[in-house]
Amino acid sequence: MALAAASRADELLTSHPGLGSYRVRDLPNGIVSGDMNSPIVSLFRRIAEHLPRAATAVAFNTFPGLLPDDLTAALAAELPECLPVGPFHLLPFPGNDDTVETSVDPHGCLDWLDRHPARAVAYASFGTVVTAVAGNPEELRELAAGLESSGAPFLWSLPKESWPQLPPGFLDLERGKVVPWAPQAAVLRHASVGAFVTHAGWASVLEGVSAGVPMACRPFFTDQKMNAQLVARVWCFGTVLEEPMTREAVAEAVPSLLAGDQGIRMWEKMQQMSGMAANAFAPDGGSRKNLDKLVKLVCGEL
């Protein structure tokens, strides 16, 4: 099966409802190749088998109108009731507002961003799980070299244990700021941020979409490759940095997203989707209505 999957890696999954925009190679490891008996793959398989039969409803961290129509229809056909109740980072509850988030900025990221023009800065982060760019020091250095060669100011959230692997003198660059942690949602909403270099984890993609920031995606595992294809090929909100990530690819992608014609078109297109995300929890917003319905289902009122 693995050999067959490898030979068909670039085939589109057109025979599978909702997956026609994806290639075989975009599927998570363990679906058609790799370790199909790993604990995480076995868990996902059990969930897929039992969820349609056991669940009354399924809540999704997305908002109405974000996912492609064919994927939304495919989910609705397989699951009892699909309730988009996201983006989770915009949920209206105490402590989940701009005032709290922007006050938690121990490394001065937002003050640093204040000193730059609109849409001039590239923000890079690969999440809390993908540290040291998935443990690949060479790719980490390629990203660093690409950011330096891009000529753009950059803010990079990178765990401190990975800093010794950076090129000599990189931390001293005046044009960049490397921090062990950043208030990501607030950073992405800052007017000076115009590009997001990301691993394409779903939470990060949603934060990028909600902020209206074009993305350069370097996916690694699980759903990240599929998310990256959504960003680049379906929504046209960014580009994919193919494996292995090279300095040349980064140095080309970042300026293109920040100031190139394609990047400007992406930014303009994303503003409508960003507005939809912002309105999702308005009193008559789709996610707000779905969240109210979910609460009633859990409480046995429906």
Wavefront OBJ file of the C-alpha trace (Angstrom):
o trace
v 0.000 0.000 0.000
v 2.842 2.399 0.827
v 4.435 1.855 -2.603
v 1.097 2.412 -4.316
v 0.548 5.606 -2.324
v 4.022 6.876 -3.238
v 3.429 6.330 -6.945
v 0.121 8.227 -6.736
v 1.328 10.973 -4.399
v 0.256 13.837 -6.654
v -3.174 12.448 -7.543
v -6.133 14.525 -6.414
v -8.624 12.746 -4.154
v -11.498 13.535 -6.494
v -13.323 10.274 -5.788
v -13.708 11.182 -2.095
v -16.456 13.722 -1.271
v -15.041 16.969 0.084
v -11.403 16.027 -0.565
v -11.088 16.852 -4.258
v -8.693 19.752 -3.595
v -6.168 17.528 -1.796
v -3.462 15.224 -3.108
v -2.611 11.797 -1.723
v 0.618 13.274 -0.317
v -1.383 15.792 1.730
v -3.056 13.108 3.857
v -1.747 12.683 7.406
v 0.919 10.057 7.955
v -0.650 6.671 8.681
v -3.716 7.078 6.469
v -2.355 5.464 3.286
v 1.360 5.250 4.136
v 3.679 5.361 7.120
v 2.944 3.744 10.473
v -0.711 2.802 10.219
v -0.667 1.135 13.648
v 0.720 4.041 15.661
v -1.300 5.008 18.772
v -2.399 8.352 17.329
v -3.529 6.827 14.013
v -5.390 4.075 15.867
v -7.101 6.723 18.006
v -8.173 8.727 14.959
v -9.490 5.573 13.309
v -11.609 4.697 16.362
v -12.956 8.251 16.516
v -13.890 8.139 12.822
v -15.675 4.825 13.310
v -17.649 5.745 16.427
v -18.329 9.475 16.096
v -21.061 9.261 13.420
v -22.966 6.711 15.532
v -22.308 7.952 19.046
v -22.434 11.749 18.838
v -25.555 13.875 18.978
v -23.607 16.801 17.531
v -19.995 17.654 16.703
v -18.557 21.098 17.474
v -15.855 22.412 15.148
v -13.254 25.123 15.688
v -14.262 27.022 12.561
v -16.942 29.510 11.585
v -19.746 29.366 9.005
v -18.504 30.135 5.511
v -14.833 29.317 6.078
v -14.618 25.693 4.929
v -15.250 24.908 1.242
v -18.837 24.018 0.379
v -17.968 20.486 -0.751
v -16.140 19.732 2.502
v -18.970 21.195 4.578
v -21.475 19.047 2.676
v -19.348 15.914 3.108
v -19.119 16.454 6.877
v -22.861 17.069 7.108
v -23.513 13.821 5.233
v -21.363 11.759 7.625
v -22.021 13.371 11.001
v -25.303 13.835 12.905
v -25.069 17.610 13.345
v -22.074 19.825 12.539
v -21.803 22.977 14.635
v -19.093 25.524 13.726
v -18.497 27.343 17.037
v -15.185 29.090 16.374
v -12.746 30.614 16.102
v -12.072 29.500 19.670
v -9.578 32.329 20.254
v -12.438 34.807 19.681
v -14.910 33.101 22.042
v -16.704 35.799 24.087
v -15.817 34.894 27.664
v -14.073 36.825 30.479
v -10.309 36.856 30.032
v -10.480 36.218 26.293
v -10.349 39.840 25.147
v -7.784 42.198 23.659
v -7.107 43.979 26.955
v -5.985 40.818 28.752
v -4.067 39.419 25.786
v -2.078 42.561 25.004
v -1.147 42.981 28.665
v 0.624 39.589 28.606
v 3.615 40.513 26.464
v 6.739 39.886 28.570
v 9.159 40.324 25.665
v 7.843 43.607 24.305
v 6.667 42.256 20.952
v 3.836 44.751 20.516
v 5.995 47.750 21.435
v 8.575 46.572 18.889
v 5.873 46.215 16.236
v 4.650 49.747 16.997
v 7.920 51.061 15.558
v 7.271 49.620 12.090
v 5.009 50.696 9.205
v 1.818 48.922 8.220
v 2.221 45.440 6.662
v 6.031 45.622 6.835
v 6.872 42.826 9.312
v 7.005 39.058 8.839
v 6.003 37.051 11.916
v 7.336 33.487 12.183
v 6.206 30.796 14.597
v 5.918 27.024 14.424
v 3.785 26.539 17.500
v 4.456 24.918 20.832
v 4.690 21.373 19.451
v 6.902 21.940 16.410
v 10.000 23.118 18.258
v 13.295 23.636 16.469
v 11.400 23.266 13.190
v 10.516 19.637 13.975
v 13.982 18.967 15.368
v 15.769 19.756 12.109
v 18.652 22.167 12.862
v 19.513 22.554 9.183
v 16.000 23.635 8.288
v 15.996 25.991 11.264
v 19.127 27.663 9.917
v 17.616 27.819 6.429
v 14.608 29.664 7.812
v 16.902 32.070 9.655
v 18.975 32.713 6.535
v 15.830 33.201 4.472
v 14.398 35.738 6.909
v 17.687 37.635 6.869
v 17.910 37.551 3.060
v 14.305 38.688 2.645
v 15.249 42.216 3.664
v 12.078 42.509 5.749
v 11.836 43.194 9.483
v 10.847 40.004 11.278
v 9.557 38.825 14.640
v 10.242 35.163 15.384
v 8.713 33.237 18.274
v 11.158 30.385 18.892
v 11.729 28.295 22.051
v 14.932 29.404 23.730
v 16.470 25.924 23.667
v 16.660 26.265 19.875
v 18.559 29.554 19.851
v 22.063 27.957 19.951
v 21.270 26.347 16.574
v 20.788 29.720 14.872
v 23.554 31.102 12.620
v 26.287 33.119 14.380
v 25.261 36.739 14.832
v 21.628 36.131 13.894
v 20.289 37.185 17.297
v 22.132 40.507 16.939
v 20.413 41.552 13.709
v 18.814 44.963 14.195
v 16.097 44.164 11.674
v 14.784 41.180 13.605
v 13.540 40.227 17.054
v 13.645 36.640 18.339
v 11.592 35.852 21.444
v 10.837 32.602 23.308
v 7.105 33.375 23.289
v 4.753 35.924 21.728
v 1.052 36.768 22.205
v 0.347 35.368 18.759
v -3.247 36.467 18.156
v -2.419 40.030 19.213
v 0.757 40.028 17.110
v -1.131 38.893 14.019
v -3.754 41.596 14.534
v -1.091 44.301 14.734
v -1.174 46.628 11.732
v 2.566 46.235 11.044
v 2.369 42.452 10.484
v 1.868 41.564 6.825
v 3.105 37.971 6.551
v 2.905 34.884 8.766
v 5.446 32.049 8.399
v 3.712 29.100 10.060
v 3.582 25.319 10.439
v -0.100 25.484 9.446
v -1.499 24.056 12.656
v -5.245 24.638 12.583
v -5.302 27.080 15.511
v -2.544 29.152 13.896
v -4.261 29.100 10.503
v -7.494 30.331 12.114
v -5.624 33.129 13.880
v -3.986 34.118 10.591
v -7.297 34.087 8.717
v -9.061 36.008 11.496
v -6.349 38.677 11.417
v -6.304 38.823 7.611
v -2.572 38.048 7.322
v -1.270 36.090 4.272
v 0.665 32.941 5.207
v 3.746 31.027 4.099
v 3.129 27.465 5.315
v 5.743 24.822 6.108
v 3.629 21.864 7.299
v 5.114 18.882 9.138
v 2.556 16.294 10.300
v -1.047 15.398 11.234
v -3.485 17.809 9.556
v -0.902 20.467 8.722
v -0.366 19.502 5.072
v -4.097 19.578 4.405
v -4.379 22.922 6.191
v -1.537 24.314 4.084
v -3.318 23.279 0.897
v -6.478 25.006 2.115
v -4.476 28.188 2.638
v -2.575 28.087 -0.649
v -4.776 26.320 -3.203
v -8.362 26.572 -1.982
v -8.552 29.975 -0.291
v -5.520 31.504 -2.080
v -4.495 33.150 1.203
v -0.812 32.224 1.011
v 1.819 29.840 -0.264
v 3.432 26.522 0.709
v 7.144 26.184 1.517
v 7.906 22.709 0.223
v 9.942 20.178 2.229
v 12.768 20.741 2.923
v 12.373 24.458 3.506
v 15.176 26.449 1.862
v 16.484 29.947 2.426
v 15.730 30.790 -1.194
v 12.071 29.815 -0.815
v 11.694 31.856 2.379
v 13.531 34.859 0.922
v 11.195 34.791 -2.079
v 7.937 34.142 -0.210
v 8.231 36.788 2.515
v 8.648 39.896 0.287
v 6.012 38.535 -2.085
v 3.459 38.280 0.725
v 4.405 41.651 2.194
v 4.568 43.841 -0.887
v 4.196 41.803 -4.075
v 1.123 42.098 -6.276
v 0.047 38.576 -5.326
v 0.455 39.299 -1.613
v -1.604 42.474 -1.894
v -4.382 40.577 -3.673
v -4.282 37.908 -0.957
v -4.483 40.554 1.761
v -7.440 42.251 0.080
v -9.250 38.928 -0.337
v -8.624 37.979 3.293
v -10.253 41.105 4.700
v -13.731 39.792 3.855
v -13.022 36.483 5.601
v -11.499 38.342 8.549
v -14.725 40.307 8.863
v -16.743 37.086 8.816
v -14.614 35.716 11.666
v -15.080 38.902 13.676
v -18.861 38.756 13.210
v -19.166 35.056 14.073
v -19.907 35.822 17.737
v -22.130 38.844 17.162
v -25.632 38.412 18.665
v -26.900 37.086 15.332
v -23.600 35.492 14.274
v -23.480 31.897 13.060
v -21.006 30.665 15.676
v -22.946 32.381 18.468
v -26.166 30.646 17.390
v -24.384 27.295 17.109
v -22.784 27.745 20.535
v -26.187 28.477 22.074
v -27.553 25.345 20.397
v -24.631 23.259 21.665
v -25.240 24.432 25.236
v -28.928 23.501 24.957
v -28.020 20.065 23.588
v -25.584 19.442 26.447
v -28.173 20.604 28.993
v -30.851 18.377 27.468
v -33.046 21.282 26.387
v -33.217 20.077 22.777
l 1 2 3 4 5 6 7 8 9 10 11 12 13 14 15 16 17 18 19 20 21 22 23 24 25 26 27 28 29 30 31 32 33 34 35 36 37 38 39 40 41 42 43 44 45 46 47 48 49 50 51 52 53 54 55 56 57 58 59 60 61 62 63 64 65 66 67 68 69 70 71 72 73 74 75 76 77 78 79 80 81 82 83 84 85 86 87 88 89 90 91 92 93 94 95 96 97 98 99 100 101 102 103 104 105 106 107 108 109 110 111 112 113 114 115 116 117 118 119 120 121 122 123 124 125 126 127 128 129 130 131 132 133 134 135 136 137 138 139 140 141 142 143 144 145 146 147 148 149 150 151 152 153 154 155 156 157 158 159 160 161 162 163 164 165 166 167 168 169 170 171 172 173 174 175 176 177 178 179 180 181 182 183 184 185 186 187 188 189 190 191 192 193 194 195 196 197 198 199 200 201 202 203 204 205 206 207 208 209 210 211 212 213 214 215 216 217 218 219 220 221 222 223 224 225 226 227 228 229 230 231 232 233 234 235 236 237 238 239 240 241 242 243 244 245 246 247 248 249 250 251 252 253 254 255 256 257 258 259 260 261 262 263 264 265 266 267 268 269 270 271 272 273 274 275 276 277 278 279 280 281 282 283 284 285 286 287 288 289 290 291 292 293 294 295 296 297 298 299 300 301 302
